[in-house]
Amino acid sequence: MSLMPAEAKASLEDNFVNYTHSIAKGADGKRYIVAEQYKIVADGMGIALSALEGGRGPSVSKGKIGNLLVFELDPPSKALGREVLPERPL
């Protein structure tokens, strides 16, 4: 958790979870870890439609996407850097 930038720590406190998409090794021996933050939230429209249709409506939850995280590690796996790509609304 000490490697996490302030923006990412705030998201973790808001119950976001980190999902690791991939770990890649570069030609220079460095490793890159790409992770995305997400959480499951209630869907107001889904809840309303489900109530109107007697529980047979659409899903009452949805996934909310957070930040994209990229960590850079040197060959002995010591952290060199990190980058946070903030969430962008669609």
N, C-alpha and C positions, 0 to 999 in steps of 0.2 A: 504494500500500500504506500510505501514511502516514495516510490517512483511516480505515483499518480499526480498529475498536475491538479491545481486547485479546482478547475472546471470539472474534471472527472470525479474528484472527491465529493464535490457538491452533488453530483448526479448519484453517486453511491449512497449518500445520505438520504436521497429522495427515492430510495428503493430500486434504483436501476441495477441491472446485472450485466457483467461483462461477458460477452460471448466471443471466443477466439475463432476467427474465420480461417486464418492460415498462419503458418510459420514458414518462412522462406529463408534459404541460405544464399547469399550473394557470392559472386565470383571472388570477392576479396575476403571471404570467410565470415563476414558479418551476418548476423541473423536478424530478421525483421519479423515482428509479431504484429499482426493486424487483428484488432478486436473492435467490437461494436457494443454499445450500451443499449439495453432495451428493458422494458418492463411491461407487464400485463396490467391494463387499466379497464375500468368499466366503460361500456359504450352506451351513453344515454339514449341514443336512437334505438339501438338494439333492445335495451330494456323496455322502452315504451312500446315498440312493436311486438315484443314477446308478450307483454301484459295484455295488449289488445287482441292478440291471437291465441290467448289461453295457453301460453307457454310453448307454442310451436313456431315461434318467430325466429328471426336470425340470432346469431351469437350475441350474448350480452357482454362479451369482453373483446378486447382487441390489443394488439401489440403496439407499443409506442416506442419509436426509435429515438435513441439519444445520440451521443457523440461517437465519432469513429476515432479509434486510438491506434497509433503506430509507434511501436517501441523498437529501438535499434540496440543490438547487443554486439559486443566484440567477440572474437573467437573463443575466449574462455568464458563467455556468457556474462560478462560484466556490462552493466547498462551504460550506453554511450549517450543516448538521447531519446527524446520522446516528442510526439507531436499530437495535438488534439485538433481534429477537424470538427468544429461545432455543428450541432444539429441544424439543418436547414428546413424550414417549413415548405411543404409542397405547394 
